[in-house]
């Protein structure tokens, strides 16, 4: 295997864009591996998400670990250190911004992961042996660190050959900002896309509508505050992309979340199954149990409790956007979460009251057979009634 610290034999060190592409190729391969593994693991679970074939699940993970090591060896092993060197050099040249310290920490973590991977690759275990499987399993967290976070290193390497130029002079910028702000007051500034530049400032594309005309403009700053500015106007998105600051990787809601290390799925009963339990039930207790299943709390929480969690988590996300409109939406989502919480408690009390009725469905609610008796083969069908004659119409 090629050591992670050395370039490929017989080849020169790739340029920064090519180094960035090596990390992208690795992330793409890891995405394919992850999806294939999830498909295999789904086959080892029952309908509630519980693992019922542990040996098959272990085999799927072992195959995943080996494939990930091979992907790193193919795409990143020769160039990981060079990519990090370029990324650090570009990072040192960026203007001060809140996210730079976090990015530097990510690069340090990637470097530490590359060292651990290189140590294992330099001392490979016997192919197919339990020791090799254990080695690959131990490398999985370091490989997923690169799969989750190397986009920051790739982006920094890309920044090395992107040079933003301000497309508007000061007077022209002031005029376009006034026009855009007037359109916003009329409700005719249609926001279409947003990203962050390397200096930490948000950039937003919008269509400025004036009568029958529409112009694509770029805004710097939060469109919900009064101090944003227009920094360019363009014929189309492609022209804008050539001169505007390039997007940097967006942030995450929670720093410890990994796309490739998700927690095991929690067993849960789908809402449609609870509805079916009520339809198929015959006692008040059957319906009561289904309702209580919807509001059950704890490890295997019911759908209403999960919905309340979704509202609260989405509220946190909207607030983390750190925009005026985001904070407004966060407040609405939080209020919805409280309403669902109140409704869940009402459902719980009502379900308990239903169960306390100690009643069953009356016998006159008889089932209807879906299969009806068929006529005998030699039975002649009844003669249809004669059709009334219709007088002919003459034109």
Order of alpha helices (4+ residues) and beta strands (2+ residues): alpha-alpha-alpha-alpha-alpha-alpha-beta-beta-beta-beta-alpha-alpha-alpha-alpha-alpha
